[in-house]
Amino acid sequence: MTHDTFDAVVVGGGPAGATAAADLARGGRSVLLLDRAGRIKPCGGAIPPICVREFGIPDSLIVARATGARIVAPSAKEADMPIDGDGYVGMVDREVFDEWLRERAASVGAVRRIGTFERISHDADGAAVVHFTGPDGAGHVRARAVIGADGARSNVAKQCVKGWERVKYVFAYHEIIRSPDPAKFDRARCDVYYQGALSPDFYAWIFPHGDTMSVGTGSARKGFGLRPAIGALRRAVGLDALETIRREGAPIPLRPMRRWDNGRDVVLAGDAAGVVAPASGEGIYYAMLGGRLAAEAVEALCATGDVRSLRLARKRFMAAHGRVFWILGMMQWFWYSSDSRREKFVKMCRDPDVQRLTWESYMNKKLVRRDPMAHLRIFLKDTAQLLGIARA
């Protein structure tokens, strides 16, 4: 049994937890980073340039730079979406990327420990006691605060935060395969398939990872065969004979939880808080931002003793990104609901205004407001699509 005491225990060592642990340790707080061994999240691995800048991601972790996307409709018609200028989508290998983040946290003072979270209790003086099981058996540590960054269907959230049971999920599945000859497949392009046969309510993807690639899909529909869908996609594009390195699947939350803290000593971050962008499924940048905001909330709690500080994480996140999440949620609900709508959606993606505003918003994580005429043009074109008066 261990009897250590920390300012904060971070449960989960993915991008959210590792970022939170690093920020708190860098600020002089004592931090335990508790993480299960051998866990790799299924993920396309895309990060925008703003993530590289804000979180100091070295170029060595970027295994590929996608400079455009190809969007494929149910009819197999395509829309090419090149990124203008020097913009790009950075691709990372989550196995390497996550471990680098954990090591960075350790290098600035966080204590790493392999273990599985079991529960939180409180001792006589009210301090949180985090119980876990590790390689040497059961243990526990005391903490002034706990950050639950243990992924979708978080055990910390289940025990401590109201509303966890109302979260809905998309289940994602992907296969990491050897990349084909560069002459046969563009390693600087992300392919996205909006086809009901590959996902009835989300999308399928082929993302470059340098010498490997991620081929995946997701769906919230029970009974939909994710693995057969990926098999069909690989056969359709000539990737079925390539070596499969690993297969992974996991739930992905559809929207942020209404509350991220327990009003006492626990705050959530990353997938545990539901911060995955609707429509796109993008989560790495938002997880790292959520981890940073959770760390700021815990720092405020430690500095002031005011438990209301824990609310700051969600408040600040939603102030910055709540509107974007709402828009993306409405877009997914409407455009992903049938193949006829997916067809129109892909057609809209050919529009230069749509492409420019989409990439600018993605790379900088802000709604682009400086070009009102472009927004007006998009609105009129969308209306024409909805009314069925636009040419095919």
ROKOLSE-868261 format. One record per residue (C-alpha): residue number from 1; x, y, z negated. Coordinates in Angstrom, 2 decimals, m for minus. Each point is the difference from the previous one (the first is absolute). Layout:
N
nr;east;north;up
NUM;X;Y;Z
...
//
This chain:
392
nr;east;north;up
1;0.00;0.00;0.00
2;1.24;3.50;0.85
3;m0.63;3.06;m2.11
4;1.20;2.82;2.24
5;m1.75;3.36;0.08
6;m0.22;2.15;3.12
7;m1.53;3.30;0.96
8;m1.63;m1.79;2.93
9;m0.48;m3.53;1.30
10;m0.64;m0.20;3.74
11;m1.76;m3.20;1.01
12;0.79;m0.82;3.62
13;3.13;0.70;2.03
14;m1.40;0.90;3.39
15;0.36;3.50;1.51
16;m2.36;1.57;m2.56
17;1.48;m1.62;m3.09
18;3.63;0.35;1.06
19;m0.51;3.67;0.85
20;m1.71;0.70;m3.33
21;2.75;m1.80;m1.93
22;2.76;1.87;1.84
23;m1.61;3.41;m0.53
24;m0.54;m0.55;m3.72
25;3.48;m1.42;m0.55
26;1.56;2.83;1.97
27;m1.80;2.40;m2.31
28;1.51;m1.61;m3.08
29;m2.86;m2.26;m1.07
30;0.58;m3.60;m1.09
31;m1.72;m2.24;2.52
32;m0.56;m3.72;0.42
33;m0.80;m1.17;3.54
34;m1.80;m3.34;m0.29
35;m0.39;m1.89;3.26
36;m0.77;m3.50;1.18
37;2.72;m1.79;1.97
38;m0.32;m1.04;3.62
39;m2.92;2.21;0.97
40;m0.18;1.58;3.47
41;m3.11;1.91;1.03
42;m1.35;m0.58;3.52
43;0.48;3.38;1.62
44;0.71;1.44;3.43
45;2.77;1.98;m1.67
46;m0.73;3.42;1.52
47;1.19;3.18;m1.74
48;m0.31;3.57;1.33
49;2.90;2.50;0.09
50;m1.46;1.85;m3.00
51;0.53;m3.17;m2.07
52;3.65;m0.13;1.03
53;0.47;3.66;m0.95
54;m1.93;0.12;m3.27
55;1.32;m3.25;m1.45
56;3.56;m0.03;1.30
57;m0.24;m3.15;2.12
58;3.37;m0.74;1.66
59;0.22;m0.67;3.74
60;1.40;m3.45;m0.75
61;m3.45;m1.15;m1.15
62;m1.70;1.06;3.23
63;0.14;m3.17;2.12
64;m1.82;1.59;2.95
65;m1.29;3.39;1.11
66;m3.24;m0.15;1.93
67;m0.40;2.97;2.31
68;m3.51;m0.80;1.14
69;m2.93;m2.37;m0.19
70;m2.06;m2.01;2.43
71;m3.67;m0.27;m0.92
72;m1.90;m2.93;1.54
73;m3.79;m0.05;0.41
74;m2.33;m3.04;0.03
75;0.02;0.15;3.81
76;3.83;m0.11;m0.11
77;0.16;3.56;1.32
78;2.90;1.86;m1.61
79;0.78;3.45;m1.33
80;3.63;0.99;m0.30
81;0.72;2.46;m2.81
82;3.58;1.32;0.21
83;1.36;2.15;m2.82
84;1.26;3.35;1.25
85;3.40;1.38;m0.91
86;2.14;m1.75;m2.59
87;m2.92;m1.47;m1.99
88;m0.10;m3.70;m0.80
89;m1.59;m2.68;m2.14
90;2.66;m1.62;m2.18
91;m0.27;m3.76;m0.46
92;1.35;m1.77;m3.09
93;0.35;m3.61;m1.09
94;m1.93;m0.16;m3.27
95;2.19;m2.76;m1.44
96;3.09;2.21;0.32
97;m1.74;3.35;m0.49
98;m1.74;m0.87;m3.28
99;3.13;m1.51;m1.52
100;1.99;3.11;0.91
101;m2.60;2.14;m1.79
102;0.21;m2.19;m3.10
103;3.77;0.15;0.03
104;m0.12;3.77;0.34
105;m2.22;0.16;m3.09
106;2.49;m2.14;m1.90
107;2.92;2.13;1.17
108;m1.50;3.10;m1.66
109;m0.75;m1.74;m3.29
110;m3.15;m2.12;0.27
111;0.23;m3.45;m1.60
112;m1.04;m2.77;2.38
113;m1.62;m3.13;m1.33
114;m1.49;m2.96;1.87
115;m3.36;m0.92;m1.43
116;m3.73;m0.37;0.52
117;m2.29;2.42;m1.81
118;m2.45;m1.70;m2.35
119;m1.79;2.65;m2.05
120;0.22;3.21;m2.00
121;m0.70;0.21;m3.72
122;0.70;2.73;m2.55
123;2.01;m0.16;m3.19
124;m0.82;1.57;m3.37
125;1.24;3.45;0.98
126;m1.97;m0.01;3.27
127;2.88;m0.61;2.39
128;m0.69;m2.15;3.05
129;1.51;m3.48;m0.08
130;0.54;m1.55;3.43
131;0.00;m3.81;m0.07
132;1.61;m1.94;2.85
133;1.40;m3.37;0.93
134;3.52;m0.18;1.38
135;2.63;m2.61;0.84
136;0.80;m0.36;m3.71
137;m3.61;m0.27;m1.09
138;m2.42;2.49;m1.55
139;1.09;3.45;m1.04
140;m1.34;3.43;m0.79
141;1.13;3.61;m0.13
142;m1.45;3.18;m1.47
143;m0.68;3.07;2.10
144;m1.41;3.48;m0.29
145;m1.57;m0.43;3.44
146;m0.55;m2.69;2.63
147;m0.12;0.48;3.75
148;m1.96;m2.73;1.76
149;1.54;m0.39;3.46
150;m0.71;m3.69;0.32
151;m1.81;0.10;3.33
152;m3.52;m0.59;1.20
153;m2.17;m1.82;m2.56
154;2.36;1.33;m2.64
155;m0.05;m1.88;m3.28
156;0.83;3.24;m1.82
157;m3.02;1.67;1.60
158;m2.25;m2.97;m0.79
159;0.85;0.21;m3.68
160;0.29;3.73;m0.51
161;m1.80;2.17;2.58
162;m3.73;0.20;0.57
163;m1.28;m0.47;3.52
164;2.58;m2.49;1.26
165;m2.74;m2.52;0.81
166;m1.61;2.38;2.53
167;3.05;0.20;2.27
168;m0.48;m1.55;3.47
169;2.82;m1.53;2.00
170;1.23;m0.86;3.45
171;1.99;m3.22;0.02
172;3.17;0.40;2.07
173;2.09;m2.76;1.53
174;3.14;0.20;2.10
175;2.78;m2.14;1.38
176;3.60;1.16;0.19
177;1.49;m1.43;3.21
178;3.22;0.28;1.96
179;m0.11;2.86;2.47
180;0.02;m0.94;3.69
181;2.56;1.27;2.46
182;m0.14;3.85;0.07
183;m0.54;m0.25;3.75
184;m3.28;m1.81;m0.65
185;m1.35;2.05;m2.92
186;0.40;3.68;m0.85
187;1.69;0.22;m3.42
188;m0.83;3.71;m0.29
189;m3.78;m0.41;0.23
190;m2.74;m1.04;m2.40
191;m2.85;m1.96;1.59
192;m3.44;0.30;m1.61
193;m2.93;m2.18;1.10
194;m3.57;1.20;m0.56
195;m1.74;m3.21;0.99
196;m2.78;m1.70;m1.93
197;1.44;m3.42;0.76
198;3.18;0.96;m1.86
199;m1.73;1.93;m2.79
200;m3.73;0.71;m0.28
201;0.48;3.05;m2.23
202;3.67;1.02;0.04
203;2.77;m0.51;2.58
204;2.88;m2.28;0.94
205;3.57;1.14;0.52
206;3.43;m0.81;1.36
207;2.63;2.18;m1.66
208;3.72;m0.07;0.86
209;2.54;m0.72;m2.74
210;3.17;m0.14;2.06
211;0.99;m3.66;0.19
212;m3.41;m1.01;m1.37
213;m3.57;1.20;0.38
214;m3.20;m0.02;m2.03
215;m3.10;m1.44;1.68
216;m3.06;0.42;m2.19
217;m3.66;0.76;m0.48
218;m2.48;0.74;m2.75
219;m3.69;m0.30;m0.78
220;m2.43;0.39;m2.86
221;m2.39;m2.50;1.56
222;m0.13;m3.25;m1.94
223;0.65;m3.06;2.11
224;1.81;1.80;2.80
225;3.04;m2.03;1.02
226;2.99;2.31;m0.28
227;2.61;m2.65;0.78
228;m1.81;m1.31;3.11
229;m0.39;3.60;1.19
230;3.75;0.58;m0.24
231;0.62;m3.28;1.79
232;m2.26;1.18;2.80
233;1.75;3.38;0.19
234;3.45;m1.58;0.14
235;m1.11;m2.31;2.82
236;m1.61;2.85;1.92
237;3.16;2.12;0.00
238;2.53;m2.80;0.37
239;1.36;m0.05;m3.56
240;m1.27;m3.44;m1.00
241;3.26;m1.85;0.70
242;2.15;2.31;m2.14
243;1.26;m1.06;m3.42
244;m2.27;0.84;m2.93
245;2.15;1.09;m2.94
246;m2.72;0.39;m2.62
247;m3.75;0.40;m0.42
248;m1.60;2.27;m2.61
249;m3.48;1.08;m1.01
250;m1.47;2.28;m2.66
251;m3.01;2.23;m0.72
252;0.23;3.71;0.80
253;m2.38;2.46;m1.74
254;m2.31;2.06;2.20
255;m0.21;3.20;m2.05
256;1.45;1.66;m3.12
257;m1.53;m0.95;m3.32
258;m2.15;2.64;m1.68
259;2.19;m0.14;m3.08
260;3.68;m0.87;m0.34
261;0.53;0.20;m3.77
262;m1.48;m1.35;m3.20
263;0.06;3.31;m1.85
264;2.61;m1.25;m2.42
265;3.26;m1.44;1.33
266;m0.49;m1.65;3.40
267;0.04;1.48;3.51
268;m0.11;m1.81;3.34
269;2.01;0.54;3.19
270;0.22;m1.39;3.52
271;m2.33;m2.81;1.08
272;m1.08;m0.39;m3.62
273;m1.56;3.47;0.29
274;m1.36;m0.71;3.49
275;2.19;2.47;1.88
276;0.08;m1.62;3.43
277;m1.18;2.19;2.86
278;m3.28;m1.17;1.57
279;m0.01;m0.65;3.76
280;3.80;m0.26;0.22
281;0.76;m2.15;m3.04
282;3.12;2.09;m0.63
283;1.19;m0.42;m3.55
284;3.74;0.40;m0.56
285;0.17;3.79;m0.02
286;m3.19;0.31;m2.05
287;1.24;m2.63;m2.45
288;3.26;1.84;m0.54
289;m1.81;3.30;m0.42
290;m2.41;m1.64;m2.45
291;2.95;m1.38;m1.94
292;1.57;3.45;m0.18
293;m3.25;1.59;m1.18
294;m0.49;m2.74;m2.60
295;3.52;0.67;m1.26
296;m0.76;3.71;m0.25
297;m3.17;m0.78;m1.98
298;1.90;m2.28;m2.38
299;2.73;2.61;m0.41
300;m2.65;2.55;m0.96
301;m1.52;m2.45;m2.48
302;3.39;m0.70;m1.59
303;0.80;3.70;m0.18
304;m3.32;1.20;m1.42
305;m1.78;m3.01;m1.49
306;m3.14;1.09;1.87
307;m1.65;m3.11;1.45
308;m1.89;2.18;2.49
309;3.31;0.32;1.84
310;m0.58;m3.45;1.47
311;m2.85;1.39;2.11
312;2.47;2.15;1.91
313;1.15;m2.86;2.24
314;m3.35;m0.52;1.69
315;m0.95;3.67;m0.10
316;3.15;1.07;1.84
317;m0.15;m2.86;2.49
318;m3.60;0.64;0.98
319;0.58;3.75;0.23
320;2.73;m0.65;2.55
321;m1.45;m2.97;1.91
322;m3.62;m0.58;m1.01
323;m1.40;1.77;3.06
324;2.19;m2.02;2.37
325;m1.05;m3.24;m1.68
326;m3.67;0.94;0.34
327;0.38;0.79;3.70
328;1.88;m3.23;0.66
329;m2.61;m1.98;m1.91
330;m2.81;1.44;2.11
331;2.01;m0.67;3.15
332;0.51;m3.65;m0.95
333;m3.65;m0.45;m0.94
334;m1.21;1.36;3.32
335;2.57;m0.80;2.68
336;1.01;m3.47;m1.20
337;m3.57;m1.29;m0.27
338;m0.41;m1.47;3.52
339;1.99;m0.69;3.13
340;m1.97;2.60;1.96
341;1.06;2.66;m2.49
342;3.56;m1.30;m0.06
343;0.08;0.37;3.77
344;m1.00;3.66;m0.29
345;2.46;0.54;m2.82
346;2.91;m1.27;2.08
347;m1.12;2.22;2.86
348;0.17;3.02;m2.32
349;3.56;m0.99;m0.93
350;1.06;0.82;3.58
351;m0.82;3.65;m0.60
352;3.12;2.20;m0.43
353;m1.64;2.11;m2.74
354;m0.92;m3.12;m1.98
355;3.49;m1.39;0.38
356;1.79;3.17;m1.05
357;m2.16;0.69;m3.04
358;0.05;m3.67;m1.04
359;3.80;m0.22;0.04
360;0.51;3.37;m1.66
361;m2.40;m0.94;m2.80
362;1.60;m3.43;m0.41
363;3.59;1.19;m0.12
364;m0.66;2.92;m2.36
365;m2.97;m1.36;m1.97
366;m2.04;3.17;0.42
367;m3.06;0.82;2.04
368;1.13;2.15;2.90
369;m1.91;3.27;m0.18
370;2.10;2.36;2.05
371;m1.67;m0.86;3.33
372;m3.76;0.52;m0.39
373;m0.62;m0.20;3.75
374;1.50;m3.49;0.12
375;m2.37;m1.08;m2.78
376;m2.91;1.52;1.92
377;0.98;m1.85;3.18
378;0.23;m3.26;m1.93
379;m3.40;0.61;m1.59
380;m1.62;0.58;3.40
381;1.65;m3.09;1.48
382;m1.04;m2.12;m2.99
383;m3.56;1.22;0.37
384;0.04;m0.95;3.68
385;1.22;m3.47;m0.92
386;m2.68;m0.44;m2.66
387;m2.77;1.12;2.35
388;1.31;m2.24;2.76
389;0.43;2.83;2.50
390;3.77;m0.23;0.34
391;1.37;m1.81;3.02
392;1.46;m3.45;m0.59
//
